[in-house]
Amino acid sequence: MKRLFSYVMGGCLLAACAGTPTDEISGELTGLDTDSLLVYSIPMGSRDRSEMKLDTVVMQQGKFAFNVGDSVMKNITLRPLFNPTPGPDGRMPAMSMAAIRFTLIPDAPVTVKGTMEDYTLGGSPVYVDYAAAEALLDPYMAQADSVMKVCMDMQQKGVSRDSISAAYAPMEDIQKSMEEVRENYVRENAAKDAAVLVLSEIRDVKVKADLLEAIAEPVRTGVMAPLYDNQKEYTDKELARLEAKERIKEGAEAPDFTLKDINGKDFTLSSLRGGKYVVLDFWGSWCGWCIKGMPDMKKYYDKYKSKLEIVGIDCNDTEDAWKAAVEKHELPWIHVRNEGNPDVPVMYGIEGYPTKIVLDKEGKIAKVVVGEDPAFYTYLDSLLK
């Protein structure tokens, strides 16, 4: 048996067999040009990629059955494993991005049946209930598919963007209807474990906050607690972010904070007041546009460092990845690590990366720029020359 690879330990190559009551995940998939599945699993709530495990499962005529491991709630992603061969022109064929994603609940075996694009979860009662809830969305999914087909046909025919946008407009009402169906399900089934799975699909954080309070106490504290707590933490942060966004305006005083710098010493933002202009750079080593902008950031820092200080705020990185990126890209300004106490991106209502916030010498917000935008550097030139 050949060992493949994994984010932790060695990847496990699992042979398919008939499902048994002890198999956590089993099922049958059709329409695949491969006999293997990639199975990604990560504990619920974890943001540490080192905790992600990758296994490869061999299917027999589309059937599979396997166990991920310990009895911990996990997020699961299934993808087909392809070994593409170059075409006559030497190019590799396009890879499908289709994936099956679900939450694996401890002691609740799940079955997966269908195709990568259209599948149903079953097995344990919680998944049966969830599948019934999702089936309520079928009429709206059909409407959405119809809209998407029309838009794709228009795109292939070279129809104008305005016309395509008009054809796509019904999607907003369709999505709103789907949200309402999910909301009604949660309210009417608040004592079922499946209600937490459905709640996790709801996008409107204000609605989600209300529904979290509606979930029955035994469900909140039972087997679904990790997912419930994860959704509660996410929702609380998003509500705080929305509130902060209303306060982060030009002319407002920048919220003060103290974080550890890259040498482990305390850095307090207000310590820079009365001296130079300050740029708060919210970034991460995982953010391609953040890294792409670093050469220009370095050029402007060197150009204006007598008048300007930059504070790089690490966002959603591991400590090792953060430090490695600072060293690799030779970033000479102040760097601090955001570990969530306080959660500075939330304090500043950050929704996209990179975000750069320029503060005047007295610590008031002068400019907010989201994304790697040349306008940021034009602004610095007008401000500091």
BAVOTOR-913153 format. One record per residue: residue in one letter; z, y, x of N, C-alpha, C in turn. Coordinates in steps of 0.1 Angstrom, whole numbers, plus 5000, padded with zeros to 4 digits. Each point is the difference from the previous one (the first is absolute). Example, Ala and Ser with C-alpha at 12.3 -4.5 7.8 and 13.67 -1.06 7.14 Angstrom:
<sites>
  aa  n.c3  n.c2  n.c1  ca.c3  ca.c2  ca.c1  c.c3  c.c2  c.c1
   A  5078  4943  5132   5000   5012   4991  5000  5012  5009
   S  4993  5011  4996   5000   5011   5009  5008  5011  4992
</sites>
This chain:
<sites>
  aa  n.c3  n.c2  n.c1  ca.c3  ca.c2  ca.c1  c.c3  c.c2  c.c1
   M  5000  4988  5009   5000   5012   4991  5000  5012  5009
   K  4990  5009  4999   4999   5011   5008  5009  5012  4996
   R  5007  5006  5009   5009   5011   4997  4992  5013  5001
   L  5000  5008  4989   4993   5012   5000  5009  5012  5005
   F  5003  5009  4992   5008   5012   5004  5009  5005  4990
   S  5009  5009  5004   5010   5006   4990  5005  5013  5006
   Y  5006  5008  4991   5007   5012   5005  5013  4997  5005
   V  5006  4989  4996   5012   4995   5005  4998  4985  5004
   M  5007  4995  5009   4999   4986   5004  4985  4996  5001
   G  4997  4988  4998   4986   4995   5000  4996  4999  4985
   G  4987  5002  4998   4994   4999   4987  5001  4985  4996
   C  5002  4998  4987   5002   4986   4995  4987  4996  4993
   L  4994  4989  5004   4988   4995   4993  5005  4989  4991
   L  4998  5003  4987   5006   4991   4990  4989  4993  4992
   A  5001  4987  4999   4990   4992   4993  5003  5000  4985
   A  4990  5001  4992   5002   5001   4985  5003  4986  4995
   C  5008  4999  4989   5003   4987   4994  5002  5003  4985
   A  5003  4990  4993   5003   5002   4986  5013  5008  4999
   G  5001  5010  4991   5012   5008   4999  5012  4991  4995
   T  5012  5003  5005   5012   4993   4996  5010  5011  4995
   P  5010  4996  4994   5010   5010   4995  5006  5008  5011
   T  5000  4995  5013   5006   5008   5011  4990  5009  5007
   D  4987  5000  4996   4991   5009   5006  5002  5014  4994
   E  5001  5010  5008   5002   5013   4996  4987  5006  4993
   I  4989  4997  5007   4987   5006   4996  4990  4988  4999
   S  4993  4999  4989   4989   4990   4999  4990  5006  4990
   G  4988  4993  5000   4990   5004   4991  4986  4995  5003
   E  4990  5007  4994   4987   4996   5002  4991  5012  4999
   L  4992  5003  5010   4991   5011   5000  4985  4995  5001
   T  4992  5007  4993   4986   4997   5000  4991  5012  5005
   G  4988  4996  5003   4991   5011   5005  5001  5004  5014
   L  5007  4992  5008   5002   5003   5015  4991  4992  5008
   D  4995  5007  5011   4991   4993   5010  5008  4996  5012
   T  5013  4996  4998   5009   4996   5010  5010  4990  4995
   D  5006  4993  5009   5010   4990   4995  5014  5004  5005
   S  5001  5013  5005   5013   5004   5005  5004  5014  4994
   L  5013  5001  4999   5006   5013   4995  5009  5006  5011
   L  5000  5013  5002   5010   5007   5008  5011  5004  4990
   V  5013  4997  5004   5011   5004   4992  5009  5009  5008
   Y  5001  5013  4995   5008   5010   5006  5013  5000  4992
   S  5012  5000  5006   5012   5001   4993  5010  5010  5007
   I  5007  5008  4993   5009   5009   5006  5012  5002  4990
   P  5012  5000  5005   5012   5002   4991  4999  5013  4992
   M  5004  4999  4987   5000   5011   4991  5007  5012  5007
   G  4994  5012  5000   5006   5012   5005  4999  5002  5015
   S  4995  4990  5007   4998   5002   5015  4988  5008  5003
   R  5002  5009  5010   4989   5008   5005  4997  4997  5015
   D  5007  4989  5004   4998   4996   5014  4990  4990  5001
   R  4988  5003  5006   4989   4991   5001  5004  4987  5008
   S  5010  5001  5008   5004   4988   5008  5006  4990  4991
   E  5004  5003  4988   5005   4991   4990  4989  4993  4992
   M  4988  5005  5001   4989   4994   4993  4996  4987  5006
   K  4998  4990  4992   4996   4987   5005  4986  4997  4994
   L  4992  4993  5009   4987   4996   4996  4998  4986  5001
   D  4996  4993  4990   4998   4985   5000  4985  4998  4996
   T  4995  4989  5003   4987   4995   4996  5001  4987  4992
   V  4995  5000  4988   5001   4989   4991  4986  4994  4998
   V  4999  4987  5002   4987   4993   4998  5000  4994  4986
   M  4989  5003  4993   4999   4996   4986  4991  4987  4999
   Q  5002  4993  4990   4991   4988   4997  4994  5002  4986
   Q  4987  5003  5001   4992   5003   4987  5007  5012  4993
   G  5004  5010  5007   5006   5012   4994  5015  4999  4997
   K  5005  4987  5001   5014   4999   4996  5009  5002  5013
   F  5012  5005  4997   5009   5003   5012  5015  4999  4994
   A  5009  4998  5010   5014   4999   4996  5008  5002  5014
   F  5009  5009  5000   5008   5002   5012  5013  5008  4998
   N  5008  5000  5010   5013   5008   4999  5000  5011  5011
   V  5004  5011  4997   5001   5011   5009  5012  4999  5009
   G  5011  4996  4994   5012   4998   5009  5013  5002  4993
   D  5009  5009  5005   5013   5002   4994  5000  5006  4986
   S  5011  4999  4993   5001   5005   4986  5003  5015  5000
   V  4990  5008  5004   5001   5014   5000  4988  5006  4992
   M  5002  5009  4992   4989   5006   4993  4990  5007  5010
   K  4987  4997  4997   4990   5004   5010  4988  5006  4992
   N  4993  5009  5007   4987   5004   4996  4990  4991  5006
   I  4991  4995  4992   4990   4990   5005  4986  5005  4998
   T  4992  4998  5010   4985   5003   4999  4992  4988  5005
   L  4991  4996  4991   4991   4989   5004  4986  5006  5002
   R  4994  4996  5011   4986   5004   5003  4992  4987  5004
   P  4988  5000  4998   4992   4989   5005  4997  5001  5015
   L  5001  4989  5007   4997   5000   5014  4985  4996  5002
   F  4993  5010  5005   4985   4998   5003  4998  4999  5015
   N  4990  4992  5004   4995   5000   5013  4985  5004  5000
   P  4997  5012  4998   4986   5005   4998  4992  4997  5013
   T  4987  4998  4997   4991   4999   5011  4989  5011  4999
   P  4996  5005  5011   4990   5011   5000  4987  4996  4992
   G  4994  5010  4994   4988   4997   4993  4988  5001  5010
   P  4988  4999  4994   4988   5000   5009  4999  5013  5008
   D  5005  5011  4995   4999   5012   5007  5012  5002  5010
   G  5009  4990  5001   5011   5001   5009  5012  5006  4995
   R  4999  5005  4987   5012   5007   4994  5009  4990  4993
   M  5013  5004  5000   5009   4991   4993  5000  5004  4985
   P  5001  4990  4991   5000   5003   4986  5012  5008  4996
   A  4999  5008  4989   5011   5007   4995  5011  4991  4995
   M  5013  5003  5003   5011   4992   4997  5006  5005  4986
   S  5003  4990  4992   5006   5004   4987  5014  5005  5002
   M  5004  5011  4992   5013   5006   5001  5009  4995  4989
   A  4995  4990  4992   5007   4995   4988  5013  4993  5005
   A  5011  5002  4993   5013   4994   5003  5008  4997  4988
   I  5009  4991  5001   5009   4997   4989  5014  5004  5005
   R  5006  5008  4992   5014   5005   5004  5010  4998  4989
   F  5012  4996  5004   5010   4998   4990  5014  4999  5007
   T  5010  5001  4992   5014   4999   5005  5004  4985  4998
   L  5005  4994  5011   5005   4987   5000  5015  5000  4997
   I  5005  4995  4989   5014   5001   4996  5007  4987  5004
   P  5012  5001  5006   5007   4988   5005  5002  4990  4988
   D  4998  4987  5003   5002   4989   4990  4992  5002  4988
   A  4988  5006  5001   4991   5001   4989  4986  4997  5005
   P  4996  4987  5001   4987   4996   5004  4989  5007  4992
   V  4989  5004  5007   4989   5007   4993  4987  4993  5002
   T  4992  5000  4990   4986   4994   5001  4990  5012  4999
   V  4989  4998  5007   4990   5010   5001  4987  4993  4996
   K  4993  5005  4990   4987   4993   4996  4990  5011  4996
   G  4987  4997  5004   4989   5009   4997  4992  5003  5013
   T  4996  5012  5001   4992   5005   5012  5008  5011  5007
   M  4995  5004  5011   5007   5010   5008  5000  5013  4992
   E  4990  5002  4991   4999   5013   4993  5006  4999  4986
   D  5002  4988  4995   5005   4998   4986  5009  4987  5000
   Y  5012  5002  5001   5010   4989   5001  5011  5002  4990
   T  5007  4989  4998   5012   5000   4991  5012  4993  5007
   L  5011  5006  4999   5013   4994   5005  5006  4992  4989
   G  5007  4989  5004   5007   4992   4990  5011  4992  5008
   G  5004  4989  4993   5010   4992   5006  5013  5003  4994
   S  5009  5007  5007   5013   5003   4995  5000  5010  4988
   P  5010  4999  4992   4999   5009   4988  4998  5015  5003
   V  5005  5005  5011   4999   5014   5003  4985  5004  5002
   Y  4992  4990  5006   4986   5003   5003  4992  4998  4987
   V  5004  4991  4992   4994   4998   4987  5001  5012  4991
   D  5012  5006  5000   5003   5012   4993  4991  5012  5005
   Y  5000  5000  5013   4992   5011   5007  4985  4999  4997
   A  4995  4987  5000   4986   4998   4997  4997  5005  4985
   A  5010  4997  4991   4998   5004   4986  5000  5016  4999
   A  5008  5006  5008   5000   5015   5000  4987  5005  5006
   E  4995  4994  5010   4987   5005   5006  4989  4997  4991
   A  5000  4990  4992   4990   4997   4990  4998  5011  4990
   L  5011  5007  4997   4999   5011   4991  4991  5011  5005
   L  4997  5000  5013   4992   5010   5006  4985  4997  5000
   D  4997  4987  4995   4986   4995   5001  4990  5010  4993
   P  5002  5005  4988   4990   5009   4994  4998  5012  5008
   Y  5010  5005  5007   4998   5012   5008  4993  4997  5013
   M  5003  4989  5006   4994   4995   5012  4985  4999  4997
   A  4996  4995  4988   4986   4998   4997  4993  5014  4999
   Q  5007  5009  4994   4995   5014   4999  4998  5006  5014
   A  5010  4998  5009   4999   5005   5014  4989  4994  5007
   D  4998  4987  4998   4989   4993   5007  4986  5005  4995
   S  4999  5003  4987   4988   5006   4995  4997  5014  5006
   V  5010  5008  5001   4999   5013   5006  4995  4999  5015
   M  5007  4991  5007   4996   4998   5014  4986  4995  5002
   K  4996  4991  4991   4986   4995   5001  4990  5011  4997
   V  5002  5009  4991   4991   5011   4997  5000  5009  5012
   C  5011  5003  5006   5001   5009   5011  4992  4995  5012
   M  5002  4987  5003   4993   4993   5011  4985  5000  4998
   D  4996  4997  4988   4986   5001   4997  4994  5013  5002
   M  5007  5011  4996   4996   5013   5002  4999  5004  5014
   Q  5010  4995  5008   5000   5003   5014  4988  4994  5007
   Q  4997  4987  4996   4988   4993   5006  4987  5007  4997
   K  5000  5007  4988   4987   5006   4996  4999  5015  5005
   G  5011  5004  5008   4999   5013   5006  5003  5011  4990
   V  5008  4997  4990   5004   5011   4990  5009  5010  5007
   S  5001  5012  4995   5008   5010   5006  5015  4997  4999
   R  5007  5006  5010   5015   4997   5000  5006  5006  4987
   D  4996  5011  4995   5006   5006   4988  4998  4990  4988
   S  4988  4994  4999   4998   4990   4989  5009  4988  5002
   I  5001  4995  5012   5009   4989   5002  5014  5003  4997
   S  5005  5012  5004   5013   5004   4997  5003  5001  4985
   A  4990  5004  4992   5001   5001   4986  5001  4986  4994
   A  4992  4991  5005   5000   4986   4995  5014  4993  5004
   Y  5006  5005  5011   5013   4994   5004  5012  5006  4992
   A  4998  5011  4994   5011   5007   4994  5008  4992  4990
   P  4994  4990  4992   5009   4992   4991  5010  4992  5007
   M  4999  4998  5013   5010   4992   5007  5014  5006  5000
   E  5001  5013  4999   5013   5006   4999  5008  4996  4987
   D  4992  5000  4989   5007   4996   4987  5002  4984  5000
   I  4992  4993  5007   5002   4985   5000  5012  4997  5008
   Q  5002  5007  5012   5012   4998   5008  5012  5004  4993
   K  4999  5011  4992   5012   5005   4993  5004  4990  4989
   S  4990  4994  4994   5003   4989   4989  5006  4988  5007
   M  4996  4996  5011   5006   4989   5007  5014  5003  5004
   E  5003  5012  5004   5014   5004   5003  5009  4999  4988
   E  4994  5004  4989   5008   5000   4987  5003  4985  4996
   V  4990  4991  5002   5002   4986   4996  5011  4994  5009
   R  5000  5003  5013   5010   4995   5009  5014  5006  4996
   E  5000  5013  4997   5013   5007   4997  5006  4993  4987
   N  4991  4998  4990   5005   4994   4988  5005  4986  5002
   Y  4993  4992  5009   5005   4987   5003  5014  5000  5006
   V  5002  5009  5010   5013   5000   5007  5011  5004  4990
   R  4997  5009  4991   5011   5005   4990  5003  4988  4991
   E  4990  4993  4996   5002   4989   4990  5005  4987  5006
   N  4999  4999  5013   5004   4988   5007  5009  5002  5011
   A  5009  5010  4998   5009   5005   5011  5010  4989  5005
   A  5001  4989  4992   5010   4990   5004  4992  4988  5007
   K  4987  5002  5002   4993   4989   5007  4997  5004  5015
   D  5001  4990  5008   4997   5002   5015  4986  5006  5002
   A  4991  4996  4992   4986   5005   5001  4999  5015  4998
   A  5009  5006  4993   5000   5014   4998  5000  5008  5013
   V  5007  4995  5010   5001   5006   5013  4986  4999  5007
   L  4993  4989  4999   4987   4999   5006  4990  5009  4993
   V  5001  5002  4987   4991   5009   4993  5004  5014  5004
   L  5012  5003  5001   5005   5014   5004  4995  5004  5013
   S  4999  4990  5009   4995   5003   5014  4985  5005  5000
   E  4993  4997  4989   4986   5004   4999  4998  5014  4995
   I  5011  5006  4995   4999   5013   4993  5000  5011  5011
   R  4990  5010  4999   4998   5010   5010  5009  5012  4998
   D  5001  5005  4988   5007   5012   4997  5015  4999  5003
   V  5005  5007  5010   5013   4998   5005  5011  5005  4990
   K  4996  5009  4992   5009   5005   4990  5002  4990  4989
   V  4989  4993  4996   5001   4989   4990  5007  4989  5006
   K  4997  4997  5013   5007   4989   5007  5015  5002  5000
   A  5004  5012  5003   5015   5003   5001  5007  4997  4987
   D  4993  5004  4989   5006   4998   4987  5000  4985  4997
   L  4990  4992  5003   5000   4986   4998  5010  4992  5008
   L  5003  5005  5012   5010   4994   5009  5013  5000  4993
   E  5003  5010  4993   5013   5001   4992  5000  4991  4988
   A  4988  4997  4995   4999   4991   4988  5001  4985  5003
   I  4997  4996  5013   5001   4986   5003  5015  4995  4998
   A  5001  4988  4994   5013   4995   4997  5008  4997  5012
   E  5013  5002  5000   5008   4998   5011  4999  4986  5007
   P  5000  4989  4992   4999   4987   5006  4987  4998  5008
   V  4989  5007  4996   4988   5000   5007  5001  5008  5013
   R  5006  5012  4999   5001   5008   5012  5008  4993  5012
   T  5010  4993  4996   5009   4994   5010  4997  4985  5003
   G  4991  4994  4993   4997   4986   5001  4989  4998  5011
   V  4992  4989  4998   4990   4996   5011  4990  5012  5003
   M  4998  5009  4990   4990   5010   5002  5006  5012  5007
   A  5013  5000  5004   5007   5011   5006  4992  5006  5012
   P  4995  4992  5009   4993   5006   5011  4988  5009  4996
   L  4992  4995  4990   4989   5008   4996  5004  5012  4992
   Y  5010  4998  4992   5006   5012   4992  5005  5010  5009
   D  5008  4996  5010   5006   5010   5010  4989  5007  5008
   N  4989  4992  5003   4989   5006   5008  4993  5011  4991
   Q  4998  4997  4987   4994   5010   4992  5009  5012  4997
   K  5013  4997  4999   5009   5012   4998  5000  5009  5012
   E  5000  4994  5012   5000   5008   5013  4987  5008  5000
   Y  4989  4994  4998   4987   5006   5000  5000  5012  4990
   T  5004  4997  4988   5000   5010   4989  5008  5012  5004
   D  5013  4997  5004   5009   5011   5004  4994  5009  5011
   K  4993  4994  5009   4994   5008   5011  4988  5008  4995
   E  4992  4994  4992   4989   5007   4994  5004  5012  4992
   L  5010  4998  4992   5005   5011   4991  5006  5011  5009
   A  5007  4997  5011   5005   5010   5009  4988  5007  5008
   R  4990  4992  5003   4988   5006   5006  4993  5010  4991
   L  4999  4996  4987   4994   5010   4991  5008  5012  4998
   E  5013  4999  5000   5009   5012   4999  4999  5008  5012
   A  4999  4994  5012   4999   5007   5013  4987  5007  5001
   K  4989  4994  4995   4987   5006   5001  5000  5014  4993
   E  5008  5001  4989   5000   5013   4993  5007  5011  5008
   R  5009  4995  5010   5007   5010   5008  4993  5003  5013
   I  4991  4991  5004   4993   5003   5013  4988  5009  4998
   K  5003  5012  5000   4990   5011   4998  5000  5010  5011
   E  4989  5006  5002   4999   5011   5010  5010  5011  4997
   G  5008  5003  5010   5011   5010   4998  5013  4994  4998
   A  5001  4988  4996   5013   4993   4997  5006  4996  5014
   E  5013  4999  5000   5007   4996   5012  4999  4985  5002
   A  4996  4996  5012   4998   4986   5003  5014  4992  5000
   P  5001  4989  4993   5012   4993   5000  5004  4995  5014
   D  5013  5002  5003   5005   4997   5013  5003  4985  5001
   F  4999  4994  5012   5003   4986   5001  5004  4997  5015
   T  5007  4989  5001   5004   4995   5014  4995  4986  5001
   L  4992  4997  5010   4995   4986   5003  5002  4997  5015
   K  4999  4988  5003   5000   4996   5014  4986  5002  5007
   D  5001  5006  5012   4987   5002   5007  4996  4987  5007
   I  4990  5000  5008   4995   4988   5006  5009  4995  5011
   N  5009  5008  5004   5010   4996   5010  5013  4997  4994
   G  5001  4999  4986   5012   4996   4993  5010  5011  4999
   K  4996  5013  5002   5009   5011   4999  4997  5007  4986
   D  5011  5007  4995   4998   5007   4987  4991  5012  5002
   F  4991  5002  4991   4992   5012   5000  5001  5006  4986
   T  5003  5013  4999   5002   5007   4988  4989  5011  4999
   L  4993  4999  4989   4988   5010   4998  5005  5014  5002
   S  5011  5004  4994   5004   5014   5000  5003  5005  5014
   S  5001  4991  5010   5003   5004   5014  4988  5008  5006
   L  4988  4999  4993   4988   5007   5005  4998  5013  4994
   R  5009  5004  4990   4998   5013   4993  5002  5011  5010
   G  4992  5011  4997   5001   5012   5008  4993  5000  5013
   G  4993  4989  5003   4992   4999   5012  4985  4999  4998
   K  4995  4988  4999   4985   4999   4999  4997  4996  4985
   Y  4987  5001  4997   4994   4994   4988  5002  4984  5002
   V  5001  4993  4989   5002   4986   5001  4990  4993  4991
   V  4994  4989  5005   4992   4991   4991  5007  4987  4998
   L  5003  4996  4988   5005   4987   4997  4988  4991  4997
   D  4999  4990  5009   4988   4991   4998  5005  4987  4995
   F  4997  4996  4988   5004   4988   4994  4988  4990  5003
   W  5003  4989  5007   4990   4992   5005  5005  4985  5002
   G  4991  4991  5003   5004   4986   5004  4990  4994  5009
   S  5004  4991  5008   4990   4993   5009  4990  4992  4992
   W  5003  4996  4988   4991   4992   4991  4989  5009  4993
   C  5002  5013  5001   4991   5010   4993  4988  5004  5009
   G  4989  4995  4996   4988   5002   5009  4997  5015  5001
   W  5001  5008  4989   4997   5014   5001  5010  5008  5008
   C  5013  4995  5000   5010   5006   5008  4996  4999  5015
   I  4997  4988  5004   4996   4997   5014  4988  5007  5004
   K  4990  5001  4991   4987   5007   5003  5003  5014  5003
   G  5010  5006  4993   5002   5015   5002  5009  5003  5012
   M  5005  4990  5007   5009   5003   5011  4994  5008  5012
   P  4987  4997  5004   4994   5008   5011  5000  5015  4996
   D  4996  5003  4988   5001   5015   4996  5014  5005  5000
   M  5009  4992  4995   5014   5004   5000  5005  5003  5014
   K  4997  4992  5010   5004   5002   5013  4993  5012  5006
   K  4988  5002  4997   4992   5012   5005  5007  5013  4995
   Y  5004  5000  4987   5006   5012   4994  5014  5002  5005
   Y  5007  4989  5002   5014   5001   5005  4999  5006  5014
   D  4991  4996  5008   4999   5005   5014  4996  5015  4999
   K  4991  5003  4991   4995   5014   4998  5011  5010  4996
   Y  5009  4995  4991   5010   5009   4994  5014  4997  5002
   K  5003  4991  5010   5014   4995   5001  5010  5011  5003
   S  4996  5011  5005   5010   5011   5002  5004  5007  4987
   K  4992  4997  4989   5003   5006   4987  5003  4990  4989
   L  4997  4987  5004   5000   4989   4990  5007  4988  5004
   E  5008  4994  4991   5006   4987   5003  4995  4990  4989
   I  4998  4988  5004   4996   4989   4990  5011  4990  4999
   V  5003  4996  4988   5010   4990   4998  4993  4988  4993
   G  4997  4989  5007   4994   4989   4994  5010  4991  4993
   I  4998  4998  4987   5010   4992   4992  4993  4986  4997
   D  5006  4990  5006   4995   4986   4998  5002  4996  4986
   C  4989  4994  4994   5001   4996   4986  4995  4986  4999
   N  5009  4991  4994   4996   4986   4997  4996  4992  5012
   D  5005  5002  5011   4998   4993   5012  5012  4992  5004
   T  4998  4989  5008   5011   4994   5007  5003  5009  5012
   E  5012  4999  5005   5004   5008   5012  4991  4997  5012
   D  4997  4987  5002   4991   4996   5011  4986  5006  4999
   A  4994  4999  4988   4987   5005   4998  5000  5016  5002
   W  5010  5006  4995   5001   5015   5001  5000  5004  5015
   K  5009  4994  5007   5002   5004   5014  4987  4996  5008
   A  4994  4989  4997   4988   4996   5007  4989  5010  4998
   A  4999  5005  4988   4989   5009   4996  5002  5014  5007
   V  5013  5004  5001   5003   5013   5007  4996  4999  5015
   E  5003  4988  5005   4997   4998   5015  4985  4998  5002
   K  4994  4992  4992   4986   4998   5001  4991  5012  4999
   H  5003  5009  4991   4992   5012   4997  5006  5012  5008
   E  5010  4998  5007   5006   5010   5009  5003  5013  4992
   L  5008  4999  4990   5003   5011   4991  5012  5008  5005
   P  4998  5012  5005   5011   5007   5008  5010  5008  4992
   W  4999  5000  4986   5009   5008   4993  5013  4992  4995
   I  5008  5006  4992   5012   4994   4995  4996  4989  4990
   H  5007  4988  5001   4998   4989   4991  5013  4995  4994
   V  5000  4999  4987   5012   4995   4993  4997  4988  4991
   R  5010  4991  4998   4997   4988   4992  5007  5001  4987
   N  4992  4998  4989   5005   5001   4987  5004  4986  4995
   E  5012  4997  4999   5005   4987   4996  5005  5000  4986
   G  4999  5011  4993   5003   5000   4985  5013  5006  4997
   N  5008  5005  5010   5013   5007   4997  5002  5012  5009
   P  4995  5011  4997   4993   5003   4987  4985  4996  5001
   D  4994  4999  4988   4986   4996   5000  4991  5013  5000
   V  4996  5004  5012   4994   5013   5001  4987  5002  4993
   P  4991  4989  5000   4987   5002   4993  5003  5001  4985
   V  5010  4994  4994   5004   5002   4986  5005  5015  4998
   M  5008  5005  5009   5006   5013   4999  4989  5010  5000
   Y  4988  4997  5007   4989   5010   5000  4989  4996  4991
   G  5002  4991  4991   4990   4996   4990  4987  4995  5006
   I  5001  4993  5011   4987   4996   5007  4994  4988  4992
   E  4987  5002  4997   4992   4990   4993  4989  4994  5008
   G  4995  5007  5010   4989   4995   5008  5002  5002  5015
   Y  4993  4993  5008   5002   5000   5015  4986  5002  5006
   P  5000  5009  5011   5011   5008   5004  5002  5012  4991
   T  5012  5005  5000   5003   5013   4994  5006  5009  5010
   K  4995  5012  5001   5006   5010   5010  5005  5012  4993
   I  5013  5003  5002   5006   5012   4994  5004  5010  5011
   V  4994  5012  4999   5003   5010   5010  5012  5009  4995
   L  5010  5002  5008   5011   5008   4997  5000  5012  5009
   D  5004  5012  4994   5001   5012   5008  5013  5000  5008
   K  5002  5010  5008   5011   5001   5009  5013  4999  4993
   E  5001  5003  4988   5013   5000   4992  5002  4988  4992
   G  4990  4990  5002   5002   4987   4993  4995  5000  4986
   K  4991  5010  4996   4994   4999   4987  4986  4994  5001
   I  4996  4994  4989   4987   4993   4999  4988  5010  5000
   A  4991  4999  5010   4989   5010   5000  4987  4993  4996
   K  4999  4987  5002   4987   4993   4996  5003  4985  4999
   V  4993  4994  4990   5000   4985   4999  4986  4995  5000
   V  4997  4991  5009   4987   4994   5002  5001  4985  4999
   V  4993  4994  4990   5000   4986   4998  4987  4994  5005
   G  5001  4990  5009   4988   4994   5005  4996  5006  5014
   E  4991  4994  5007   4995   5006   5013  4989  5010  4997
   D  5004  5012  4998   4991   5011   4995  4998  5010  5011
   P  4988  5004  5003   4997   5010   5010  5007  5014  4996
   A  5003  5001  4987   5006   5013   4995  5014  5002  5007
   F  5006  4989  5003   5013   5001   5007  4999  5007  5013
   Y  4990  4997  5008   4999   5006   5013  4994  5014  4999
   T  4992  5003  4990   4996   5014   4998  5011  5008  4996
   Y  5010  4995  4992   5012   5007   4996  5008  5003  5012
   L  5002  4990  5009   5008   5003   5012  4994  5011  5009
   D  4987  5000  5001   4994   5010   5008  5002  5014  4994
   S  4999  5001  4986   5002   5013   4994  5015  5004  5001
   L  5009  4991  5000   5014   5003   5000  5006  5003  5014
   L  4995  4993  5010   5006   5001   5013  4992  5008  5011
   K  4988  5004  4997   4993   5008   5010  5005  5014  5000
</sites>
